[in-house]
Amino acid sequence: MHILHVVGARPNLMKVAPVLSALRQFPRIKQSLIHTGQHYDTNMSDVFFQQLEIPAPGVNMGVGSGSHARQTADIMSGLEPIVLERKPDLVLVYGDVNSTVAAALVCSKLQIKVGHVEAGLRSFDRGMPEEINRLVTDQLADLLFTPSADGDENLEREGIPRRKIHRVGNVMIDSLVRLLPAAMDTKFNGLPDRYVLVTLHRPANVDDDRTLKEILESLLELNSQVKVVFPVHPRTRRRIADFGFDASQLDLREPLPYIEFLALQRRATAVVTDSGGIQEETTYLKVPCLTLRDNTERPVTVTLGTNTLVGQNGGALRAELAKILDGKQKASSIPPLWDGRAGERIAEFLSKL
Ligand code: UD1
């Protein structure tokens, strides 16, 4: 059996690594990897291949940036001849980025089986491009690997037959568990005992000048109380420059490699973010997470984990952070099947097909 993995953007890489690795236990399964090149900077892509020990992709399509239609279309037209030539039995797609939906569309039309890893997540907010990608990918996929029970429920509600749904747990946590020891050994010079780690890149937060200004003002105010460490996504860096904002009082950094970022998360007093994956990682690490959104496609991080939704207005962020700095963080537990073995469960299942 030939399994082709398609990845494109940074958050795909932590998810593909454990599946690739677990499938190696089954010599009958041949694997190959295609990188669409949606992310292309060294620090958004190459360094993750190195640290997560992902083999170099057979092809890097180099599609780069563009509007959603442009990027999705470029991935589709680039991928079709590759898939036709390689004739995989199954294509695995990951998460909710444009590369995910583009690959699912191409392969399902070519009658090639599609497996979606991290299926079933829903924010119920179609203003998010990722929600559109999730809805379409899940309708097209033949195998849906979910990280938590809410994923199964969402899929069944949308009419997906139960037999296609396989709850395997969270593959992103597999990578975390594997590289946590390396993160524990990572030292940072000049970091105080208490600091808040920030990431920000959602279009809804960074593309509108008033919203971004309000968020940055809250962070600057926060910074007078506790140091704010902020690795800046390229989209956000560009917007800050375009709008002429001055955030230079914050500890601004380039996007960090996986292990270094994990090390910073683990030691942080709190994390403020609009990322999906970081809501999960902080839950596993038991670090308080304040999410700058009104909704989440990962509700278990709120019900069981350390996550609190604070929206985009600074009031809730300040109030929740004050509680954390006061030592009053909410009780939390790690969701079931977030145990570092989700990739193995996927491989075990696929080996029996
Ligand atoms: C994408 C995903 C998002 C994921 C995020 C993680 C979609 C719809 N969104 O958003 O779900 O959370 O990746 O980072 O697929 N850029 C660079 N260098 C790079 C990559 C991007 O400079 O290596 C810049 C480009 O100017 C680009 C912008 O960042 O226009 C946005 O990149 P894009 O791939 O369109 O989406 P992300 O915002 O990264």
Boltz pocket constraint, residues with backbone or C-beta under 6 A from the ligand:
constraints:
  - pocket:
      binder: B
      contacts: [[A, 9], [A, 10], [A, 11], [A, 38], [A, 39], [A, 40], [A, 41], [A, 42], [A, 44], [A, 45], [A, 64], [A, 65], [A, 66], [A, 96], [A, 97], [A, 98], [A, 99], [A, 129], [A, 130], [A, 201], [A, 233], [A, 234], [A, 235], [A, 275], [A, 276]]
      max_distance: 6.0
